[in-house]
Amino acid sequence: MPGVLADAEKIRNVFERELSTGCHDQLVIGGLDRMLIQMYDDGDLPGGHPLRTRIDRIQPGGYRGLSEEKRAAWLKETIAALKPTLSAVNTTRQAERSGRATRTSRPTPIRSDVSIPDEDASEPAATRSVAASGRPLKLDDPVSRLPGIGAAAAAKFEKIGVETARDAVMLFPRRFNDFRDMRKIRDLRPSSTPQTVAGEIIDVSQTRFGARAKGSEALINDGTGLLKVAWFNMPYIARSLSAGDTIVVSGKVRVYRGRIQMDNPEFEPLEAELLHTGRLVPVYPATQGLGQKTIRRAVKVAVDALAPVIDDPVPGWLREEDRLSPLAEAVKTYHYPAEYEEAEEARRRIAIGEFLAIQSAVLMRRAEWQQSTDAPVLSFDDKLAGFRAALPFELTGAQDAVLGEILRDLRGPVPMLRLLQGDVGSGKTIIAFAAAFAAVASGYQAVIMAPTEILAEQHYRSMMKLLGGAELSALDGMQVPSWLGRPVRALLVTGSLTATQKGQARGDAANGGADILIGTHALLEAGVQLPRLGLAVIDEQHRFGVLQRAKLRQKGANPHLLVMTATPIPRTLALTVYGDLEVSTIDTLPPGRKPIRTRWVPPPDRDEAYHVIRKHLDAGEQVYVICPLVEESETLDAKSAEEEYERLRHGPLRGYEVDLLHGRMAGKQKDDIMAKFGRGETQVLVSTSVIEVGIDVPNATVIVIEGAERFGLSQMHQFRGRVGRSAKQSFCMLFSTAEDPGPEARERLEAMCETTDGFKLAEVDLVMRGEGEAWGRVQSGANTMLRVARLTDREILARARQMAARILERDPKLQLHEHRTLAAAVKPFLEKATEAN
């Protein structure tokens, strides 16, 4: 701090702001006295310095001891006394800059309204200015052309996705530090809204939250009080901080054990010159060894030079019709807004262009699929009554409605592109089977692809049972259901088949010996040929993506496509990731099902929970125990399935039949274990996430999720769906490894306890996780295009979709010159969809 504040100009700015804000002594952490004493003690004010003279004239109580009237008088006199010093400093600085400019043949940098630190004169000339090479900065220039960015810094910038000057311009702040109104610790209040304070670290250390979870804690003092700061599951933070550091922290504040605490805050070293800019200071994504000061300096130069030439995906004619502000203006404003409202308005303007690219891509993809060739006409009308009669249950109203939508699509010449979503246990599989039988009845083939062998095998067994036969091997699946009026052969194709079995299955599929193929990714292999493919069904769509969809489609001549998911999808996400699909929803469960009761169990309550579990086991019911890992890990603090299996059968569940299931087992072994559990021979099944989908044991009424804080909401909801499959009351127990697992994990656990509605949880999950994870593999490679848009921006997305439709109506292939920028933005999305060619 002294090195910066010894600059007479900055000192005067501090005093002028203190004077203009009412002389309340709130501008500098610890007050002006602390700043002045530190400068005095550090030798920054030699004898005769006008500020030293002014300090000597303050009464013994210091600046803090003065009345506001006397503070104002002292400040005015001190500002006047500093003017000669300021003049001398500026003259010297100008001479130094002139000399430096002469040596490097570059103009003096022009200062803007945002403070950018002077460049270090010791830096290599090649990195001190973007003009050093004698030409203006260009969008495609490497980031190393920006000031202060050498090879080492460029490598760090690359880690945050910044390789070019364009990337630097489009590296938008993830938040802002509000230095206009720094809160004091004494003014903090519990709130879900982040609050920002600055203070000195009194103590910092690694710690444990509960028996297993590690983290960091710090105690911060700003002269008005003490604040405890906790970083859960981040023990490395303690190694990057030291007592005596002055930092800014921003996060949610709560009361924990009688004192205020800030959980998992954003933090950064306090830069004294930023404290006095009186503005919203951008905080950018960073990485180890790349500080905010370096990022701000580089981004500021890039934005000033290049924002006016950043390409706007929204074509000019549409900008005029919709009266959109210039993109350059929005980019500059979002980096350096005066108010939060300005930042949000700018973000929304940039988001329109990002969503426009996505919506154009999905609409073009849909048009290409549906307009290329006629789809096979699949009719199930004359077989539907027999199919219904063969079912051991009646379809729900929601199932009936969805089946009608699908069969209507299949009867038309336009290929169906439909997403079927429904909560766990809602009965999506039987609808998929009906669609597959419609293909067979019309003389075509159908495929059903699942993400795991266990789920594929269960689908195969369920279909064999529905068709009226015993559970036969993958190569024998021939049945003759009376209601279908013809033989139907279903084959199971998974990675566990032997080479001979795979060869036989492929031959049957290619030569008409197989009507329905059920399998995993093995169906996508080049050797699997389906010349009469009329329908492709993808189960648990969130495990796959556009690439897999396209690859499966290419197995036939423009087949119909049905994708299913038990992970309910918020409308906005459906319009982006699945924007090329129509959406059908099964929003009710079969009659007689009871809502699953969910409870969060911290470590002190485990004994009571095991007592409840034993009561259910004694009543003849069965229990799942889900663990995050197969084997014990030294790096991840989570219960392993093997460790928990041994602990339970020798400890809390001793005397009960306990078995173990995980994905590393051979297919036959997994089948045997699941068959035993299904028959009730095993009472407790300890498993990894391999049972997330596809396991249906109605007698299982309790599921325990170990290390629940480590799972996402959607995955925990999938686990919970393994129980509640009968009229019995079922229970879900969320075991956390720590009494206080951290704010984000706590929010997930509480959400699970509050509702069993998967659609509500999907909305919560989207808000909590943000956009990155939600996109997943489906938009891999295009994540840099969503820099500011959020999947919660429903209105912006709807507007962008309408804009995309207007553009494509005028130019379906985006071939006009005026649409070249949008075409370039759309290209990565379309390429991902066609990579499988």
PEBELHU-V120299 format. One line per field, one symbol per residue. phi: phi as a letter, one per 40 degrees, with the letter a starting at -180 (. if undefined). psi: psi as a letter, one per 20 degrees, with the letter a starting at -180 (. if undefined). Layout:
phi: ???
psi: ???
//
This chain:
phi: .ddccccdcccccccccccccgfcfbcbcggcdcccccccccgcbcdgcdcccccccccdcgdcccccccccccccccccccdccccccccccccccccccccbfacccccbcbcbdccccccddcbcaccccgbccbdccccccccgbccccccccccbgbbbcddcccccccabccccacccccccbdaccdbbbbacccaaacabbgcbcbabbabbbbgbibbcbbbcgbccccccbadhcbbbbaacbacbfgbcabbfccaacccdcccbcgacbcbcdbadgbcccccccccccccccbdcbccbcccdccdcccfccccdcccccccbccbccccccccccccdccccccccccccccccccbcaccccbbbdcbcccccccccacccdccdccccccccccccccccbbbbbacdgcgcccccccccccccccgbcbbbbbcbccccccdccccdcccgbccccccbccbbccccgacbbbbbbbccccdcccccccccccbgcbcbbbabddcccdccbbcbcbabbbcfdccbadccdcccdccbcfccbbbbaccdbddccccbcbccbcbbbcbbcdcgcbdccbbcbcdcccdcccccdccccccgcbbcbbbcbcbcbccbcaccccccdccccbbdbcgbcbbbbaccccdcccdccccccccgcbcbbcaccccdbgcbbdccbbbbbcfdccbcdcccccddccbgbacccbbbbccccbcbchccccccccccccabcccccccccccccgcdcccfccbdgbcccbcbcbccccccccccccccccccccadbfccdcbcccccccddcccccbccc
psi: gghgiiohghghhghhhgghjjlikihppirhgggggggghjjinrpiphhhghghiqrhiahhiqrhghgggggghgghhiggggggghgghggghgghhghjlqqpqpqaipppqqqpiiqqhhjiqijhijqqpqhjqqhiiqpjnagghhhhhhhjjohrhghghjnqqiaqpnjhmpqqhiiqqpqipqqprqrpphqqqqrpnahgpqaqqqpppjiirqppppopkmhhhhiiqqpiqprpqpaqprpoljqqqpplqqqqqpohhhhjilrppqoqprrpjorhgggggghgggghhihijppphoqghhgghjlqqqhgghgghhhmqhqhhgggggghghhghghggghgghhhgggggiigrqqqoppjgiigghgghiqjrqqrghgggghggghgghiripppnppoqqrpjilhghgggggghhgghjjrqqqopqhqhggghgggghggghijrrorrhjjlpqmphihjqqpppqporiiqrhgggggggggghjjjpgpppabihhiqhiopmhkphpppoqmhiiaagghghhhhiianlrqppqqpjnqpqgghhifhkijqqpqpojqqqqipqpppppporgijhggghggghghghjjrrpqopqhrgrpphhpmqpqggghggggiidhkpiqoprppriiqqghggggghggghijhphpoprajhjhqipnnhioipppoqlhiiqrghghhgghiiakkaiqprqppooqiqhnjqggghhgghghhhqjohhghhgggggghahghhgbhhkpijhiimhhqqjjmgggghghgggghgghhhnhjliqhijhgghhhhghghhhijhi.
//
